[in-house]
């Protein structure tokens, strides 16, 4: 099995709203990201786990597994399509605590984004496709 250290590929964590998000929306952009980036990067999708939101016995597991994914990632790709406490916490943890690159995409101009997202995102772009192109241009195989 390839691990981040042995695969030769940079690892990207797919951060974005899950709780209170329609499951199709939460999955759709992640599946698109996997199609665009999957050949050149290892992707960590938190939706691969089957936890139920708002159940005490899984709350700590959800957070700890997500934080482990952030620790394992080289880059955090963030869908900031709406305010999300979990997404904001992941962004802060990744950037401030772990010094990771945080690449966000959002339909909002930066003036309408949370100051926390603006402050702790390395780059905010207007679409998933633009964010993926930025990642390819700056972290793709030609930079290894």
C-alpha positions in Angstrom: 0.0 0.0 0.0 1.3 3.4 -0.9 1.6 5.8 2.0 2.2 9.6 1.8 5.9 9.0 2.3 6.3 6.3 -0.3 3.8 7.2 -3.0 5.7 10.2 -4.3 2.5 12.1 -4.6 1.5 15.1 -2.5 -1.6 14.5 -0.4 -4.6 16.8 -0.5 -7.4 16.9 2.1 -10.8 17.8 0.7 -12.3 20.2 3.3 -15.8 21.7 3.0 -19.3 21.6 4.6 -20.7 18.2 5.3 -23.0 18.7 8.3 -26.3 20.4 7.3 -25.2 20.1 3.7 -27.2 18.1 1.2 -25.2 14.9 0.8 -25.2 15.2 -3.0 -23.6 18.6 -2.8 -21.0 17.5 -0.2 -20.0 14.6 -2.4 -20.3 16.1 -5.9 -17.5 18.6 -5.7 -15.2 16.1 -4.0 -15.8 13.6 -6.8 -15.0 16.3 -9.4 -11.8 17.1 -7.5 -10.8 13.5 -7.5 -11.3 13.3 -11.3 -9.2 16.4 -11.8 -6.5 15.8 -9.3 -6.5 12.0 -8.7 -3.9 11.1 -11.2 -1.2 13.3 -9.8 -2.2 13.6 -6.1 -3.3 11.4 -3.2 -6.7 12.7 -2.0 -8.2 12.3 1.5 -12.0 12.6 1.4 -13.7 12.8 4.8 -16.9 11.4 3.3 -15.2 8.0 3.0 -16.2 7.4 6.6 -19.8 6.6 7.6 -20.4 8.6 10.7 -23.8 10.1 11.7 -23.7 13.8 12.6 -25.0 14.8 16.0 -24.5 11.5 17.7 -22.3 11.8 20.8 -20.5 8.5 20.3 -19.2 9.6 16.8 -18.6 13.3 17.4 -15.1 12.8 18.8 -14.2 10.3 16.1 -15.4 12.6 13.3 -13.2 15.5 14.6 -10.1 13.3 15.4 -10.2 11.5 12.0 -10.6 14.8 10.2 -7.7 16.3 12.1 -5.6 13.3 11.3 -6.4 13.8 7.6 -5.3 17.4 8.0 -2.0 16.3 9.6 -1.4 13.7 6.9 -2.1 16.2 4.0 0.4 18.5 2.3 -2.3 20.8 0.9 -5.9 21.5 2.1 -8.4 22.1 -0.7 -11.4 24.0 0.7 -14.9 24.5 -0.6 -16.1 27.7 1.0 -19.6 27.7 -0.5 -21.2 28.6 2.8 -20.0 29.2 6.4 -19.2 26.0 8.2 -17.8 25.7 11.7 -16.0 22.4 10.9 -14.5 23.7 7.7 -13.3 26.9 9.5 -11.7 24.8 12.3 -9.9 22.7 9.7 -8.6 25.7 7.9 -7.3 27.3 11.1 -5.8 24.1 12.3 -4.1 23.4 9.0 -2.7 26.9 8.4 -2.0 28.3 11.9 -1.2 25.1 13.8 0.4 23.0 11.1 1.7 25.5 8.5 -0.1 23.9 5.6 -1.0 25.4 2.3 -4.8 26.1 2.2 -6.3 26.6 -1.2 -9.9 27.7 -1.1 -12.5 28.2 -3.8 -15.6 30.2 -3.2 -18.5 31.8 -5.1 -18.1 34.9 -2.8 -15.7 37.8 -3.3 -13.2 37.9 -0.5 -15.1 40.9 1.1 -18.0 38.5 1.7 -15.9 35.7 3.1 -15.3 35.2 6.8 -12.1 37.2 7.8 -10.9 33.9 9.3 -11.1 32.1 5.9 -9.4 35.0 4.2 -6.7 35.3 6.8 -5.9 31.5 7.0 -6.3 30.6 3.3 -3.1 30.8 1.3 -5.1 31.5 -1.9 -8.8 31.9 -2.6 -10.0 31.3 -6.1 -13.5 31.6 -7.7 -14.0 27.9 -8.8 -13.0 24.4 -8.1 -11.4 24.2 -11.6 -9.3 27.3 -10.9 -8.2 25.9 -7.5 -7.2 22.6 -9.1 -5.3 24.4 -11.8 -3.5 26.4 -9.2 -2.6 23.2 -7.3 -1.3 21.5 -10.5 0.7 24.6 -11.5 2.3 25.0 -8.1 2.5 21.5 -6.6 2.1 19.1 -9.5 4.6 16.4 -10.5 6.9 18.8 -12.3 7.7 20.4 -8.9 8.9 17.1 -7.3 
